[in-house]
Amino acid sequence: MRMRWLIGFILFIFLFGGSVLAQEPQKPLTLEESIKIALERNLKLHSAIEGVAGSEFRRKAAMTGFLPRWTGQYSYTRLNETPRATTIRPKISGTSVELTQVQVPTGTADNYNFSTTINQPLYAGGVISANYRLEALGVDLSKTNVETVKRDIVLQVRVGYLIILRAEKFLIVAQQQVKQFAAQLEVTKAFFEVGIVPKNDVLQGEVSLANAIQGQVKAENDVATAKAAFNILLRRDINEPLSVVDILEYKPSDLRFEDCLGEAFRQRPEIKSAELNISQAKEGVKIAKSSFFPTVGLSGTYSRFGDEPWVDGTRFREPWNWNIGGLVTMTFGDWGKVAYQVGESKVKVTQAEDLKTQLIDSITLEVKDDYLNVGVAEKNIKVAEKATEQAEENLRMNEERYKYQVATQTDVIIAVTLLGQAQTNYYGALSDFNVAKAQLERSMGRMFP
């Protein structure tokens, strides 16, 4: 009997355990988990990381400029006839000597050549080292771009997360209004049945309830839209079920504007990118100036020749030879072309410095604007919180007065509407505060608090 019970239990788990587990509620997604998923899946970040790899390849390519270049060449030439030279040879006949012209071969019709050359630059006016430093700075620039993209993604996730929470709070308010109007309608119908209130009060209550239901439908749609957008941001299926942890809260901000601005100047990767752009522009000046100087190089060549493919020489020529030499090249007259190029490069340095100054001004204004928005949101939270308390008390009083027919149906409807508006304003202000705080932290250059 015990064995049969055990076998039956195992079969039950095997057959129905999966469906039971599948019906378990989905675990809410935390903000930290959302950020992690977004950073792992975001294609813009993936492209930025690939950009670092591309910059690294360019840096390595620039490094080869310091190394010798080895080239090889193999050729075959077929002449229409064997090369010959005319020579005069004496021909002795008896006691007389006769001079005759004779065609003597001097080469071969089939000619195979192989040569290999090594060129080692010794000095190029600084262009090789400047070009390498330029590409090395490009690697750093790509890395700072990755940091910028990461911070943008984190902000997008935080704002999207808060939008979902705000939509859910608005839905709760809408559902509460539906319940309040429905309860008030029941009271009104009861009063109408005993002849205390006219039919008009019932109709007014039904219209108010219908409007509240429409508001609830819209709030439900807003929640679904916010979740769909968040799923796309996290590169999940747009219809995948989603629930998030409620993190809407108010903690007074103790940040000072000067501290926020100083942190932004220290941590914003955009400023570092601007500085790297200036450094790259200065390397461009060095590259342009390199044409003022001579280039010095060392070259060595090894050659083989033959009338067969394996270039093993001919009876007219040794199979191999080699040479080594140096070359110095200097341009003495280019009608000022290099000077103009240097001037253009210096202009680019000035432009890069101006862009950095403009960026700092823009960041200063951004931090100031976000800092003020946090302050405004804080004030709105306090005002909305007080208004909600007053609206709740106003509704309670009007409901009580309506029961004793001291207040009208309109008074109760207005009180319910005012309470819903006050609650909406409160949750909106609370959401705006958290969004403003997230934007301020992004403008300060923080990844995540």
JOBEL-V792275 format. One record per residue. N is the residue number from 1. OMEGA is omega in whole degrees, -180 to 180 (999 if undefined). NEAR is the number of other C-alpha atoms within 12 Angstrom. D_FIRST is the distance of its C-alpha to the first C-alpha in Angstrom with 1 decimal. Layout:
BEGIN
n=N omega=OMEGA near=NEAR d_first=D_FIRST
n=N omega=OMEGA near=NEAR d_first=D_FIRST
END
This chain:
BEGIN
n=1 omega=180 near=7 d_first=0.0
n=2 omega=179 near=8 d_first=3.8
n=3 omega=179 near=9 d_first=5.4
n=4 omega=179 near=10 d_first=5.2
n=5 omega=-180 near=11 d_first=6.3
n=6 omega=179 near=12 d_first=8.7
n=7 omega=179 near=13 d_first=10.0
n=8 omega=179 near=15 d_first=10.6
n=9 omega=180 near=15 d_first=12.4
n=10 omega=179 near=14 d_first=14.5
n=11 omega=179 near=14 d_first=15.5
n=12 omega=179 near=15 d_first=16.6
n=13 omega=-178 near=15 d_first=18.7
n=14 omega=-174 near=14 d_first=20.1
n=15 omega=-172 near=13 d_first=21.1
n=16 omega=-177 near=15 d_first=22.2
n=17 omega=-179 near=15 d_first=22.9
n=18 omega=-180 near=13 d_first=26.4
n=19 omega=178 near=12 d_first=27.4
n=20 omega=179 near=13 d_first=26.3
n=21 omega=-179 near=13 d_first=28.4
n=22 omega=-178 near=10 d_first=31.2
n=23 omega=179 near=11 d_first=31.5
n=24 omega=-179 near=10 d_first=32.2
n=25 omega=-180 near=11 d_first=35.8
n=26 omega=-180 near=14 d_first=38.2
n=27 omega=179 near=13 d_first=39.6
n=28 omega=-179 near=17 d_first=43.3
n=29 omega=178 near=24 d_first=45.8
n=30 omega=179 near=21 d_first=48.1
n=31 omega=180 near=31 d_first=51.8
n=32 omega=178 near=21 d_first=51.5
n=33 omega=179 near=20 d_first=48.8
n=34 omega=179 near=35 d_first=50.9
n=35 omega=179 near=31 d_first=54.0
n=36 omega=180 near=21 d_first=52.1
n=37 omega=-179 near=24 d_first=50.8
n=38 omega=-180 near=34 d_first=54.4
n=39 omega=180 near=32 d_first=56.0
n=40 omega=-170 near=21 d_first=53.6
n=41 omega=-174 near=21 d_first=54.1
n=42 omega=-177 near=29 d_first=57.6
n=43 omega=178 near=21 d_first=59.8
n=44 omega=177 near=24 d_first=63.1
n=45 omega=178 near=27 d_first=61.9
n=46 omega=178 near=21 d_first=60.8
n=47 omega=179 near=20 d_first=64.3
n=48 omega=178 near=25 d_first=66.0
n=49 omega=176 near=28 d_first=64.0
n=50 omega=177 near=19 d_first=65.1
n=51 omega=175 near=24 d_first=68.6
n=52 omega=179 near=27 d_first=68.5
n=53 omega=178 near=22 d_first=67.6
n=54 omega=178 near=22 d_first=70.5
n=55 omega=179 near=26 d_first=72.9
n=56 omega=176 near=26 d_first=71.8
n=57 omega=178 near=19 d_first=72.7
n=58 omega=177 near=24 d_first=76.1
n=59 omega=179 near=27 d_first=76.7
n=60 omega=177 near=22 d_first=76.0
n=61 omega=178 near=20 d_first=78.3
n=62 omega=-180 near=24 d_first=81.0
n=63 omega=-180 near=22 d_first=80.6
n=64 omega=178 near=19 d_first=81.5
n=65 omega=178 near=25 d_first=85.0
n=66 omega=-171 near=23 d_first=85.7
n=67 omega=178 near=20 d_first=84.9
n=68 omega=178 near=18 d_first=87.1
n=69 omega=-176 near=19 d_first=86.8
n=70 omega=180 near=18 d_first=86.7
n=71 omega=179 near=18 d_first=87.8
n=72 omega=-179 near=18 d_first=88.5
n=73 omega=178 near=18 d_first=90.5
n=74 omega=-176 near=21 d_first=91.0
n=75 omega=176 near=22 d_first=93.6
n=76 omega=179 near=20 d_first=95.4
n=77 omega=178 near=20 d_first=98.9
n=78 omega=178 near=17 d_first=100.8
n=79 omega=-179 near=15 d_first=104.5
n=80 omega=176 near=10 d_first=106.5
n=81 omega=-179 near=14 d_first=108.7
n=82 omega=178 near=18 d_first=109.1
n=83 omega=-180 near=18 d_first=111.0
n=84 omega=176 near=16 d_first=114.5
n=85 omega=180 near=13 d_first=117.5
n=86 omega=178 near=13 d_first=121.1
n=87 omega=-179 near=14 d_first=123.1
n=88 omega=-180 near=13 d_first=126.6
n=89 omega=178 near=14 d_first=127.1
n=90 omega=178 near=13 d_first=130.5
n=91 omega=-176 near=14 d_first=131.3
n=92 omega=178 near=11 d_first=134.1
n=93 omega=-177 near=9 d_first=136.2
n=94 omega=-180 near=7 d_first=139.1
n=95 omega=-177 near=7 d_first=141.1
n=96 omega=178 near=9 d_first=139.7
n=97 omega=-178 near=11 d_first=136.5
n=98 omega=179 near=13 d_first=134.8
n=99 omega=-180 near=13 d_first=132.1
n=100 omega=177 near=13 d_first=129.3
n=101 omega=-178 near=13 d_first=126.2
n=102 omega=176 near=14 d_first=122.9
n=103 omega=-177 near=14 d_first=119.4
n=104 omega=178 near=16 d_first=117.0
n=105 omega=180 near=16 d_first=113.2
n=106 omega=-179 near=17 d_first=111.9
n=107 omega=-178 near=23 d_first=108.3
n=108 omega=178 near=26 d_first=105.5
n=109 omega=177 near=20 d_first=104.5
n=110 omega=-177 near=23 d_first=100.8
n=111 omega=177 near=31 d_first=99.8
n=112 omega=-179 near=28 d_first=96.4
n=113 omega=172 near=29 d_first=95.9
n=114 omega=178 near=30 d_first=93.1
n=115 omega=175 near=25 d_first=93.4
n=116 omega=-174 near=24 d_first=91.1
n=117 omega=174 near=23 d_first=92.0
n=118 omega=178 near=24 d_first=90.7
n=119 omega=179 near=24 d_first=91.8
n=120 omega=177 near=26 d_first=91.2
n=121 omega=178 near=29 d_first=92.2
n=122 omega=179 near=24 d_first=93.9
n=123 omega=-178 near=25 d_first=94.9
n=124 omega=179 near=30 d_first=94.4
n=125 omega=179 near=26 d_first=95.8
n=126 omega=-176 near=28 d_first=92.5
n=127 omega=-177 near=30 d_first=90.8
n=128 omega=-179 near=30 d_first=88.0
n=129 omega=179 near=27 d_first=87.0
n=130 omega=179 near=30 d_first=87.4
n=131 omega=178 near=34 d_first=85.2
n=132 omega=179 near=30 d_first=82.5
n=133 omega=178 near=31 d_first=82.6
n=134 omega=-179 near=34 d_first=82.4
n=135 omega=176 near=32 d_first=79.2
n=136 omega=175 near=31 d_first=77.7
n=137 omega=177 near=33 d_first=78.4
n=138 omega=176 near=35 d_first=76.7
n=139 omega=178 near=31 d_first=73.4
n=140 omega=180 near=31 d_first=73.6
n=141 omega=178 near=34 d_first=74.4
n=142 omega=179 near=34 d_first=71.3
n=143 omega=178 near=30 d_first=69.2
n=144 omega=176 near=31 d_first=70.6
n=145 omega=177 near=33 d_first=70.0
n=146 omega=180 near=31 d_first=66.3
n=147 omega=177 near=32 d_first=66.3
n=148 omega=-180 near=31 d_first=68.1
n=149 omega=178 near=31 d_first=65.5
n=150 omega=-179 near=35 d_first=62.6
n=151 omega=177 near=35 d_first=64.2
n=152 omega=-180 near=32 d_first=64.8
n=153 omega=179 near=35 d_first=61.1
n=154 omega=179 near=37 d_first=59.9
n=155 omega=179 near=36 d_first=62.2
n=156 omega=180 near=31 d_first=61.1
n=157 omega=-179 near=40 d_first=57.4
n=158 omega=180 near=40 d_first=58.2
n=159 omega=178 near=32 d_first=60.3
n=160 omega=178 near=34 d_first=57.8
n=161 omega=-179 near=43 d_first=55.0
n=162 omega=177 near=39 d_first=57.3
n=163 omega=176 near=35 d_first=58.2
n=164 omega=-179 near=40 d_first=54.5
n=165 omega=178 near=38 d_first=54.2
n=166 omega=179 near=38 d_first=57.5
n=167 omega=179 near=33 d_first=56.4
n=168 omega=178 near=34 d_first=53.2
n=169 omega=178 near=32 d_first=55.2
n=170 omega=177 near=35 d_first=57.6
n=171 omega=178 near=31 d_first=54.6
n=172 omega=178 near=24 d_first=53.4
n=173 omega=-180 near=34 d_first=56.9
n=174 omega=178 near=34 d_first=57.1
n=175 omega=179 near=26 d_first=53.8
n=176 omega=178 near=27 d_first=55.1
n=177 omega=178 near=39 d_first=58.3
n=178 omega=180 near=31 d_first=56.5
n=179 omega=-178 near=22 d_first=54.6
n=180 omega=179 near=32 d_first=57.8
n=181 omega=178 near=37 d_first=59.8
n=182 omega=179 near=27 d_first=57.0
n=183 omega=179 near=22 d_first=56.9
n=184 omega=178 near=38 d_first=60.7
n=185 omega=178 near=34 d_first=60.8
n=186 omega=178 near=21 d_first=58.6
n=187 omega=-179 near=28 d_first=61.0
n=188 omega=178 near=34 d_first=64.0
n=189 omega=179 near=25 d_first=62.6
n=190 omega=178 near=19 d_first=62.0
n=191 omega=-179 near=24 d_first=65.6
n=192 omega=-177 near=20 d_first=66.9
n=193 omega=178 near=15 d_first=65.2
n=194 omega=174 near=12 d_first=67.1
n=195 omega=-179 near=13 d_first=70.2
n=196 omega=-178 near=22 d_first=70.5
n=197 omega=179 near=27 d_first=70.7
n=198 omega=178 near=19 d_first=72.1
n=199 omega=-179 near=20 d_first=70.2
n=200 omega=179 near=19 d_first=71.6
n=201 omega=178 near=30 d_first=69.3
n=202 omega=179 near=30 d_first=66.2
n=203 omega=178 near=21 d_first=67.5
n=204 omega=179 near=27 d_first=68.3
n=205 omega=179 near=35 d_first=64.7
n=206 omega=178 near=27 d_first=63.2
n=207 omega=179 near=20 d_first=65.4
n=208 omega=178 near=30 d_first=64.5
n=209 omega=178 near=30 d_first=60.7
n=210 omega=178 near=21 d_first=61.2
n=211 omega=180 near=22 d_first=63.1
n=212 omega=178 near=29 d_first=60.4
n=213 omega=176 near=25 d_first=57.7
n=214 omega=177 near=19 d_first=59.9
n=215 omega=178 near=26 d_first=60.2
n=216 omega=178 near=28 d_first=56.4
n=217 omega=178 near=21 d_first=56.1
n=218 omega=179 near=20 d_first=58.6
n=219 omega=177 near=29 d_first=56.9
n=220 omega=178 near=25 d_first=53.6
n=221 omega=179 near=19 d_first=55.5
n=222 omega=178 near=24 d_first=57.1
n=223 omega=180 near=31 d_first=53.8
n=224 omega=179 near=26 d_first=52.5
n=225 omega=180 near=22 d_first=55.8
n=226 omega=180 near=30 d_first=55.7
n=227 omega=178 near=34 d_first=52.2
n=228 omega=179 near=26 d_first=53.1
n=229 omega=-180 near=26 d_first=56.2
n=230 omega=176 near=38 d_first=54.2
n=231 omega=178 near=30 d_first=51.7
n=232 omega=179 near=25 d_first=54.7
n=233 omega=179 near=32 d_first=56.1
n=234 omega=-179 near=33 d_first=53.0
n=235 omega=171 near=23 d_first=52.9
n=236 omega=176 near=21 d_first=49.5
n=237 omega=-173 near=15 d_first=48.8
n=238 omega=-179 near=18 d_first=50.9
n=239 omega=-179 near=16 d_first=48.1
n=240 omega=180 near=17 d_first=45.5
n=241 omega=-176 near=19 d_first=44.0
n=242 omega=171 near=30 d_first=45.7
n=243 omega=-176 near=25 d_first=45.6
n=244 omega=178 near=31 d_first=47.7
n=245 omega=-179 near=21 d_first=47.9
n=246 omega=179 near=20 d_first=50.6
n=247 omega=179 near=24 d_first=53.3
n=248 omega=-180 near=30 d_first=56.2
n=249 omega=178 near=24 d_first=57.9
n=250 omega=172 near=25 d_first=61.4
n=251 omega=-177 near=18 d_first=62.6
n=252 omega=-180 near=17 d_first=66.4
n=253 omega=179 near=25 d_first=68.1
n=254 omega=-179 near=14 d_first=70.2
n=255 omega=174 near=23 d_first=71.6
n=256 omega=-177 near=18 d_first=75.4
n=257 omega=-178 near=27 d_first=77.0
n=258 omega=178 near=16 d_first=78.9
n=259 omega=178 near=19 d_first=75.8
n=260 omega=-178 near=34 d_first=74.0
n=261 omega=178 near=32 d_first=77.0
n=262 omega=179 near=21 d_first=77.3
n=263 omega=178 near=25 d_first=73.7
n=264 omega=179 near=33 d_first=74.1
n=265 omega=-179 near=29 d_first=77.1
n=266 omega=-168 near=19 d_first=75.2
n=267 omega=-176 near=25 d_first=71.9
n=268 omega=179 near=35 d_first=72.6
n=269 omega=179 near=35 d_first=72.1
n=270 omega=179 near=36 d_first=74.6
n=271 omega=177 near=35 d_first=77.4
n=272 omega=178 near=28 d_first=76.5
n=273 omega=179 near=31 d_first=76.6
n=274 omega=178 near=32 d_first=80.0
n=275 omega=178 near=29 d_first=81.2
n=276 omega=177 near=32 d_first=79.9
n=277 omega=177 near=34 d_first=81.7
n=278 omega=180 near=31 d_first=84.9
n=279 omega=177 near=32 d_first=84.4
n=280 omega=179 near=33 d_first=83.9
n=281 omega=178 near=33 d_first=87.1
n=282 omega=175 near=31 d_first=89.0
n=283 omega=176 near=32 d_first=87.8
n=284 omega=176 near=34 d_first=89.1
n=285 omega=179 near=32 d_first=92.5
n=286 omega=178 near=34 d_first=92.4
n=287 omega=179 near=32 d_first=91.5
n=288 omega=-179 near=29 d_first=94.4
n=289 omega=-177 near=28 d_first=96.8
n=290 omega=-180 near=27 d_first=95.9
n=291 omega=175 near=29 d_first=98.2
n=292 omega=-172 near=27 d_first=101.2
n=293 omega=178 near=21 d_first=100.6
n=294 omega=173 near=21 d_first=101.0
n=295 omega=-178 near=23 d_first=98.1
n=296 omega=-179 near=20 d_first=98.2
n=297 omega=178 near=25 d_first=96.3
n=298 omega=-176 near=24 d_first=96.2
n=299 omega=176 near=24 d_first=95.8
n=300 omega=-177 near=25 d_first=95.5
n=301 omega=175 near=25 d_first=95.6
n=302 omega=-175 near=23 d_first=95.1
n=303 omega=173 near=27 d_first=96.2
n=304 omega=-177 near=29 d_first=96.3
n=305 omega=177 near=33 d_first=98.4
n=306 omega=177 near=30 d_first=98.7
n=307 omega=175 near=29 d_first=99.4
n=308 omega=-176 near=23 d_first=96.0
n=309 omega=-179 near=20 d_first=92.6
n=310 omega=172 near=19 d_first=91.9
n=311 omega=-179 near=24 d_first=95.0
n=312 omega=177 near=22 d_first=96.6
n=313 omega=175 near=25 d_first=100.1
n=314 omega=179 near=24 d_first=103.1
n=315 omega=180 near=15 d_first=106.4
n=316 omega=-171 near=18 d_first=107.9
n=317 omega=176 near=18 d_first=105.6
n=318 omega=-175 near=17 d_first=103.4
n=319 omega=-175 near=25 d_first=99.6
n=320 omega=171 near=22 d_first=98.8
n=321 omega=178 near=19 d_first=100.2
n=322 omega=177 near=19 d_first=98.9
n=323 omega=177 near=16 d_first=100.2
n=324 omega=-178 near=18 d_first=99.3
n=325 omega=178 near=16 d_first=100.9
n=326 omega=-178 near=19 d_first=100.6
n=327 omega=175 near=19 d_first=101.2
n=328 omega=-179 near=18 d_first=102.2
n=329 omega=-179 near=19 d_first=102.2
n=330 omega=177 near=18 d_first=103.8
n=331 omega=-176 near=17 d_first=104.6
n=332 omega=-179 near=13 d_first=108.0
n=333 omega=177 near=11 d_first=108.4
n=334 omega=178 near=13 d_first=105.8
n=335 omega=176 near=10 d_first=107.8
n=336 omega=-177 near=15 d_first=105.6
n=337 omega=-179 near=17 d_first=102.3
n=338 omega=180 near=23 d_first=100.4
n=339 omega=178 near=21 d_first=102.0
n=340 omega=179 near=18 d_first=100.8
n=341 omega=177 near=23 d_first=97.3
n=342 omega=178 near=25 d_first=97.3
n=343 omega=178 near=22 d_first=98.5
n=344 omega=-180 near=22 d_first=95.7
n=345 omega=178 near=26 d_first=93.1
n=346 omega=176 near=26 d_first=94.5
n=347 omega=179 near=19 d_first=94.2
n=348 omega=176 near=23 d_first=90.5
n=349 omega=179 near=27 d_first=90.2
n=350 omega=179 near=21 d_first=91.9
n=351 omega=179 near=20 d_first=89.6
n=352 omega=178 near=26 d_first=86.5
n=353 omega=177 near=25 d_first=87.8
n=354 omega=179 near=18 d_first=88.5
n=355 omega=178 near=22 d_first=85.0
n=356 omega=179 near=25 d_first=83.6
n=357 omega=178 near=20 d_first=85.9
n=358 omega=179 near=17 d_first=84.8
n=359 omega=179 near=24 d_first=81.1
n=360 omega=177 near=28 d_first=81.6
n=361 omega=180 near=18 d_first=83.3
n=362 omega=179 near=20 d_first=80.5
n=363 omega=178 near=32 d_first=77.8
n=364 omega=179 near=28 d_first=79.9
n=365 omega=-180 near=21 d_first=80.0
n=366 omega=179 near=27 d_first=76.3
n=367 omega=180 near=36 d_first=75.3
n=368 omega=-179 near=29 d_first=77.7
n=369 omega=180 near=23 d_first=76.4
n=370 omega=179 near=31 d_first=72.7
n=371 omega=179 near=35 d_first=73.7
n=372 omega=179 near=24 d_first=75.5
n=373 omega=177 near=26 d_first=72.6
n=374 omega=179 near=35 d_first=70.2
n=375 omega=179 near=29 d_first=72.8
n=376 omega=-180 near=22 d_first=73.1
n=377 omega=178 near=31 d_first=69.3
n=378 omega=179 near=31 d_first=69.1
n=379 omega=-180 near=22 d_first=71.8
n=380 omega=178 near=27 d_first=70.2
n=381 omega=-179 near=31 d_first=66.8
n=382 omega=179 near=24 d_first=68.6
n=383 omega=-178 near=22 d_first=70.6
n=384 omega=179 near=27 d_first=67.5
n=385 omega=178 near=26 d_first=65.4
n=386 omega=180 near=19 d_first=68.2
n=387 omega=179 near=23 d_first=68.6
n=388 omega=178 near=29 d_first=64.9
n=389 omega=-180 near=20 d_first=65.1
n=390 omega=-180 near=22 d_first=68.2
n=391 omega=177 near=28 d_first=66.7
n=392 omega=179 near=26 d_first=63.6
n=393 omega=178 near=19 d_first=65.9
n=394 omega=179 near=25 d_first=68.1
n=395 omega=-180 near=32 d_first=65.2
n=396 omega=-178 near=23 d_first=64.0
n=397 omega=-179 near=22 d_first=67.6
n=398 omega=176 near=28 d_first=68.2
n=399 omega=178 near=31 d_first=64.9
n=400 omega=-179 near=21 d_first=65.9
n=401 omega=180 near=19 d_first=69.4
n=402 omega=178 near=27 d_first=68.2
n=403 omega=179 near=23 d_first=66.2
n=404 omega=177 near=16 d_first=69.4
n=405 omega=173 near=20 d_first=71.4
n=406 omega=177 near=17 d_first=73.5
n=407 omega=-179 near=22 d_first=72.4
n=408 omega=175 near=29 d_first=72.1
n=409 omega=-180 near=39 d_first=69.3
n=410 omega=180 near=29 d_first=71.2
n=411 omega=-179 near=27 d_first=71.1
n=412 omega=-180 near=39 d_first=67.3
n=413 omega=179 near=38 d_first=67.0
n=414 omega=-179 near=27 d_first=69.4
n=415 omega=177 near=33 d_first=67.5
n=416 omega=-180 near=40 d_first=64.1
n=417 omega=180 near=31 d_first=65.9
n=418 omega=178 near=27 d_first=67.5
n=419 omega=178 near=34 d_first=64.3
n=420 omega=179 near=39 d_first=62.6
n=421 omega=179 near=27 d_first=65.7
n=422 omega=179 near=32 d_first=65.7
n=423 omega=177 near=34 d_first=62.0
n=424 omega=179 near=34 d_first=62.6
n=425 omega=-179 near=30 d_first=65.6
n=426 omega=-179 near=35 d_first=63.7
n=427 omega=176 near=37 d_first=60.8
n=428 omega=179 near=35 d_first=63.4
n=429 omega=178 near=34 d_first=65.5
n=430 omega=178 near=38 d_first=62.4
n=431 omega=179 near=37 d_first=61.5
n=432 omega=179 near=34 d_first=65.1
n=433 omega=-180 near=38 d_first=65.3
n=434 omega=177 near=38 d_first=62.3
n=435 omega=180 near=36 d_first=63.6
n=436 omega=178 near=34 d_first=67.1
n=437 omega=177 near=41 d_first=65.7
n=438 omega=179 near=36 d_first=63.9
n=439 omega=177 near=36 d_first=67.1
n=440 omega=180 near=41 d_first=69.2
n=441 omega=175 near=36 d_first=66.9
n=442 omega=180 near=40 d_first=67.2
n=443 omega=176 near=40 d_first=71.0
n=444 omega=179 near=41 d_first=71.0
n=445 omega=180 near=36 d_first=69.3
n=446 omega=174 near=28 d_first=66.0
n=447 omega=179 near=31 d_first=62.9
n=448 omega=-176 near=25 d_first=60.5
n=449 omega=999 near=17 d_first=60.9
END
